[in-house]
Amino acid sequence: MGTSENTINPDDLSNIVMLGADKLRSVLTPAACLAALENVYRRLHAAPEDSGRSVGFQARDGKFHVKAGLYPGTHEYFAAKVNANYPDNQQRFGLPTIQGLIVLCDGADGRPLAILQSGELTGRRTAAATALAAKYGARPDAQTLALIGCGAQSRHQAEAVANVRPITRIAAVDSEPTNAEAFTAWSTEVLGIEAAPASSIGEAVSGSDIIVTCTTATGPLLTPDLVPTGCFVAAVGADNPDKQELDPALFANARILVDDLGQCAEGGDLAHAIRAGTVSASAVTATLAELAAGAQPGRVNEDEIVIFDSTGTGIQDVAAASAAYKAVRNGNSNGPPE
């Protein structure tokens, strides 16, 4: 029996879209990625049973993480990501810390639609999650940003945060001073935002409206005495139980936002606070899904400290991957359609 002209051969690899870092940079702009995440989280609030799933594997010198999820509510797409996280890669091999691939499938028939480079997409969707939390949790007039950790993720974070708040000054600090210098040069040239390296975390965060920690630290970097009144803090680096960036005491008098309550309570900075007895999981004010749906506020007064604990989820991957795929499929180089 012959094959119809309208029948798609699932074994034909030419039908699978390949999206590398350059193409992802062109379609997943900060605004486009933020819109994709906000939409998917709004849908997740209406269909909480569609939360993504994550599993980790410990290798000798790093970890492998598998994160997967269906597009909430519609199940239009499924995405699965395999990431390798090797903290010493740059120093030992000149390779990125995070490497991997994402497979996007049609949720209706299971057909593979696209293979996407994971590093660029992960960086952009992680930063979009911070921007989404900052949209609701940072003061509207926040102008000063402090970045602790100046690896590749810092640039995504700065760009995404500047998309939702009127950032005019950035202070950056890194355990390797040359990383902070490279970041600040990039910020001035590419973002057009005044930036300067700081000699210490205390110097970087002094007077800041927003603080983002994006490191591979395994112990607290940020303590309560360092955080200014009314500050929004996004803790991005601690995505497994071995990592930590925030002192547990910081949670005691803060408003707490999370991307995924279960993950954060088990492997984020929130987990360290829970184990220390500083707070319980019930102290969490809102998830990103609740913020996007308008079910909970992110901030209620100017003076409170708001913490966003970010661990990264499969829902974020399916949101960004499907948005990138649709943008390319529709021939839109400026970002995914509404």
N, C-alpha and C positions, 0 to 999 in steps of 0.2 A: 504494500500500500504506500503510495507516494506521500510526500510531506507537503502540506498546503503552503502557499507563499506567505500566508499570514501567520503561520505557526512559528513560534520562536524556539529555536533549538537550544536547550539549556546547556548543552555541551560545547557550544560555540563561544569561546572565550572573547571573541570580538564584541559580543553583546555586553560584556562587563566593562563598565567605565573605570578607568584608572585615574585616581586623583592624587597627584603628588603635592609637595609642600607649596610650590609656586602657585598652582591653581587654587589651593585652599586659601592662600593668602589673599588672592584676588576676589574670591566669592564670600569668604567668612570674615567680612569686616566686623569691627566691634559692634556696630549698630545691628547688622544682620544676625550676628551670633546671639546678641542679647535678645532680639525679638524671637528667635527660634527657641531659646531656653524659656523665656517668659511664657510663650504659648504652650510649650510642652508641660511646664509645671502647672499651668492653669488647668490643663487637661488631666494631669495626674491627681490634682485635688479632687476632681470628680470621679476618678477611677483609681483609688489608692492601691487596689489589688495588682495594678500593673507596675509596681515599683521594680527597678532593675535588680540584678543579682551580681554579686562579686565573689571571687575566690582568689586566694593568693598561694604561691608556692615559693618556698625558700630554696635558692640555689647557693652555691658556695660563696660567691662574691656579690650577690644581688638577689633580686626577687622578680618573679613573674606574676603579673596580675591579669586576671581575665574578668572583664566587666561586660555585661550583656543586658539587653532589655528590648521590649516591644514598645512601639509608639503608643502612649497611653490612650485608652478609650477606643481608638479606631483600629489599632493593630495593623496599620497600613505598612509599617516597616519594622524590621528587626535588625539590630546591630549587635555585633560581638567584637570586642577589642582584646587583643593580646599585647600587653606591654611588658617590656623588660626594663627594670629600674636598677641600674648599676652605678652607684654614687661615685666610684673611682674611675669611671670610664674615660673621662676627659684627661685626667692625669696619666693614666696607664696606657691608653690606646688612642687618644685624640678623638674619641667617639662621644656622642651625646649621652647624657645620663639616662634618658628615656628614649627607647626605640620600640617600634611595633607597627602593627597593621590593624585596620578595622575592616570588617566585611559587613556590607549593608545588603539586606535581602528584602524581597517583596513579601509583605506579610500575608498576602492573599494566596499566593501559589508557591512560596518558598524559594523563588528564583533568585540567585545571586545577581545583584544589580551593580555593585561598585566595590572596589578595594581602595581604601584611603590610607595615606601615610598618617600614622598615628601621632607622631611628635607634634606636628603643627596643629592638628585638630585638637589634641589634648590641651595644648597650651592655650588655644583660643577659647575653647569651651570652659576651661577652668577659670580663665580671666572673666569670661562672660558671667559665670556663676557669682564671682565676687562683685561684678558690676550690678547684677540683679539684686544682691543683698544690699549693696551700697545705695542703690536707688531708693530703697525703703528704709535703710538703717543709718545712713550717713546724713548729717545735717545738710540741708539744701545749699547752704552757702559755703560748704567745705572747699577750701582752696589749697591747703598744704597737704602733701602726701609724703609719707616716709616709707621707704622700701627697705626691708631687712632681707638681704639675699639678692644678689644681682646676676643670677644665671639667666638662661633664656626665658624662663617664666616671668621674670621681672618686667621685661619689655611688654609682654602681653598684658600684664596686670596694669601697668601704667597707662597704656593705650585705652584699655577697657574702662578703667576708673575715670579717666579724663573725658570719656564719652558721656558719662552720666553726672559728673560734678565739675564745676568750673575751676579745675586745678591750674594754679599759676606758679607753683613752686614745688620741687621734689628734692628731698634729701635721701641719699642712698648710702647704705653701708654693707660691706661684705667682708668675710674673713680673709679674702684676697683683695687687697686695695685696688689692684689693677682692674678687677671686675667692676667695682663701683665707678672707677674713672671712665671705663668704656661705656657703662650704662649712661652716665651723665652726659657724655659727649653725644651719644645717640639721642637722648631725650631732647637736648638743645637743637640738634640738627634736624631730626625727623619729626618730633612732636611740636617743636617750637615752644617748649616749656622750660623755663629756667630750672636747672638742676645742679646740685653740687654734692660731691662725696663727703661723707662724715667720718670722723675718726673713731666714733663709738656709737653703739646703739642709743645710748642716752642722748648724745648730740643729735642724732638723726631724728628721733621722735619728739624732741622738745618743741612744744608749740604746734604739733601736727594735728590736723583735723581727721586724717585717715592714716592708719598704719596697716601695711600688708607685710606679713611674714611669709616668705617663700624660700625655705631652706631645706636641707636634709638633716637638721639638728635632731639629736636624740635626748636633749635636755632643754629646760626652759630658757628662753632668751629674753622674754618680755615679762617684767614683774609689775605689780600694781603701782609702785612708786614712779614708774617711768611713763605711765599712760595719762595724758592730759584729760581733764574734765570734758565730757561731751564727745570724746573721740570714738570713731568707728574703727574696729580692729578686725581684719580678715586674716585668719590663720589658715594658710594654704598648704603648708609643707607636710603636716602630720596626717598621712593617709593610711597608716598602719600602726599597730600597738607599739612598735619600737621607736617611733618618731615622736618628738614633742617640741613645741615652740613656745607655749604659754605656761606661765606659772599657774598652778591650779587655783591659787588664791585670787587670781584676776577674775575668775568666774563668780566669786561670791556676791559681788555687788553690781553685776552687769546684767544687761538684757541679752539673752542668748538666742542666736539664730543658727540654723544648721541646714545643710543641703539634704541630708538623710539622717533621721534620728537614730535608727538602728546602727548604721555604720559609725556615726560619730561617737555613740555611746560605747562602741566596742573598740574602735581604732583611731579616733581623732584626738584632738587636745581635750575635748570633753571627757573622753574616757579616763584620762589622767586625773581630771578634777573629780570625777565620780569615785575613782579608786582612792583618792586622797580624802574623800568625805567632805569636800568643799561644797558640792551640789549633788543633786540627784537628776536623773533624766527628766523628771517632771518639771524641773526648773527651766527647761527650754521654752522659750516664748513662741517661736514660730519656725516652721520649715519653709523652704523656698516655695513649695506648693501652696502653703497657706498665704504667703506674702503675695504671690502672683494672682491668687484668686480673691484677694481682698478679705480673707477670713480673719487675718490677724495683722496688727500694725507692726512695722519694723522698729519704729522709734516713737516715743510718746512725749519726750521733753528734750530740751537742748542740752541739759547737763548730764544726762545718763551716758554711761559707757555701753556701747553695743558691740558684742563679739559675734562674728560669723565664723563658725567652724566648718571648714570645707574638706571633704574627703574624696570627692569625685564619684560619679555614679554612671551606670549604664544608660540611664535616662538622658543624661547630658550628652552622651556619645550618640545616641540615636537621634536626638534633636539636631545636633550639629551636622552629623553625617547625612541625614535626610535633607536638611536645608542646602548643604553643598551640592548634593546629587541633583536636587530639583533645579538649582540655579544653573548648573552646567547643562542639564537636559533641556532646559528652556532657553538656553543661549544667553543667559543673563550674567554678564561678567561683573556686575556691580553688587551682587548679593542675591540671596534667595527671595522669591516672590512673597508677597503678603499672604 
